[in-house]
Amino acid sequence: MKADDKNRPRFEQAGSHAFEPWEGHVMNGYWAVPADVLEDPAELAEWSQHAIQIAGNPGRKSRGSGGTKNKQVKRKSKR
């Protein structure tokens, strides 16, 4: 789940840790969801709402775009 400075302490208090999809590869900004949260649909929905807000925050820089999202590609004309 996406985490920031506001909800990271909640993950820590629940005994969670940074998300590591495989050993040695920590996903910065993502934390593992505690098992008890996964087992409670209402609590999972509550935790998810903040993560969704973080992910959708337009003020955050997105990785991998390379700044080419709005650039036009010049094409050679066939004349």
N, C-alpha and C positions, 0 to 999 in steps of 0.2 A: 504494500500500500504506500502511496506517496506520503512523505512526511516533511515537515518543516520545523522551524524553531517553536511554533505554537503547539503542535501536537506531538512532537518527539518525546517530551517528558512523559506523556501518557503511555507511549510504547515502552519506554524504559521502566516505568512503574509497574507495568504489566509483565515485566520480565522478558520482553521481546528484544530483538537485536536487528542490526542492519540486514537487509535481505541479501542472501548469498546463494544465487541459483546453483552454483557449483563451487566446490572448495577453492578458496583463494580469489574468487571473483565477487567482490562486494559491489552491489548496485547503489551508488551514492544517491541519497534522497529517497530511497525506498526501504521500508522496514517490514519484517515478517509480521503477519497478523497473529496475535495470540490465539491459541487453540480455543479457549473459553469464549472468545469473541466470535470465532467461526461457528461455534455451536449455538449461538443465540442470534437468530435473524434480526431482531429489533436492535440489538447492540451493534451487530455488523453493519446495519444500515446507517446507524448514527456515526460510527467510525468512518464509514465510506464517504459520507457527505463532505467531511472536511478534506479528505484526500482528493475528491473530485474537484472541489473548489481550488485546491492548490494546483492540480494538473491543468485546470482551465484558466488560470490566472494569466491575463494578457501581458502583464508586466514582466513575466519570466521569459528568459531567452530559451528558445528551443534548440536542442542539440541536433546537429546533423543537417540543418537546413543550408549551411554554408552561405547564407545570405543571397541565394539565387532564386528564392521563391517568386519574387515579382520582376525579375529581370527577363527581358525579351531576348530570344536567341536570334541572331542575325543569320539569315540563310542566303546562300548564293543563288542568284537568279540564273535561270537557264536561257540565255539569249544568244 
